[in-house]
Amino acid sequence: MTTYLESEYGKKSINQLLQAFGELKSSLNKNELDFSNCTAIVERDFEGFLHLTNIIVDGKRLYMTKPSGELFKVPDTSFSNVEFYGLDKEIPMFLELKEENRNYFFPSPMSYEYLPQERKDSRTIIVDDPTGVLGGKVFLSEILSTYIPDDGIPRDNDRHRPYYPGPNRDPFNPQHGPEADDTGWNLPVVMEATVYIDEVEPDIGINVHALGPGVAGEGKQIYALAGDYHVPYPGLPPDYHEDRPATNTLLAQQDGKWYVLPMTHEQERRWFSVGAFTDLNAYIPEKQWVQLKTISTKDGIWTLMRLYGHNRYRVMGFVEQKNPDVPAFSANFGPYALPNVSRFRAFQRELNVASWGEVVYFPQGGPRP
């Protein structure tokens, strides 16, 4: 380890630590922080070089670095950081969710039964893994052209739908007979996906925070690579009238690198809040298999990534949970997109949904996605 610390990047990490600790000490003197509960994360980037990526104090990420190595404090409410990084508050750590304690698990079957009908503009089909890394079958999801309705009249809800479960193919509500109620699940909910981005338009997901609540309808966006789910509205079963989106995930671009950020839906105002970048070094490389994870709890929603075959997940984004006490149902995975997206291709496998909460029963004949 000494050899690595003596390298150019090791010395850079030490200088970053000294700079941050100087500021932390100043805050300590003002009785703002408990300096005894502090963790600095120094890790290798995808090329093997050491970088300081986060400093955590009292369970919150207070400092992070850009890929350029610049260190800055969270929250920094300067206009540029709010607009470009979404950093307007401290970022908490997420719960440890042990696999053996989960109450529900659903792996998406490698079956056409769960895939939508092909369209002229987009499709999801099953192919042999063309990368040779995973082997076996994978989903090929691609957008071939902009989406134009058959009658040529655009509508507010027009979307590409390359991967979307059909009726009664929902992970939270598998097929069942009339003797059983429909089901949903309380938080925490975790969604996982193994993804290979093969081709993507270069202007997708640029500066998503500047679009504010309109991000779900403006620009070029790709959704749900790390899953999404809906909740009942306005109340709990049986007192609800419709399903509404609650958590979604958005492909975002910053400094020419790709990330997946969480989104949460504010039900009353019917708009999405896009999460903040949590680790700008945790980006998704093109033409490489990565594993994505979305953790939704009452305290917040986190999106994570790791290179396929690696052990440690890195946190890409965080957003405050706007639906903490509402059960999840109608879970699905993308990519789906706004109709102006004309080129995107990804391979996918292991699209899994799990819950650590309790089951919630919905009466038969209620709202369906």
Beta strands, then each sheet from edge to edge (+ up, - down):
strand 1: 38-44
strand 2: 50-57
strand 3: 60-65
strand 4: 71-73
strand 5: 91-92
strand 6: 104-107
strand 7: 122-128
strand 8: 137-143
strand 9: 182-185
strand 10: 189-200
strand 11: 222-223
strand 12: 228-234
strand 13: 240-254
strand 14: 257-266
strand 15: 271-274
strand 16: 276-277
strand 17: 289-296
strand 18: 301-307
strand 19: 314-319
strand 20: 329-332
strand 21: 336-337
strand 22: 344-355
strand 23: 359-362
sheet 1: 1+ 2- 3+ 4-
sheet 2: 1+ 2- 3+ 5-
sheet 3: 6+ 22- 8+ 7-
sheet 4: 6+ 22- 10+ 17- 18+ 19- 16+
sheet 5: 9+ 23-
sheet 6: 11+ 21-
sheet 7: 15+ 14- 13+ 12- 20+
end
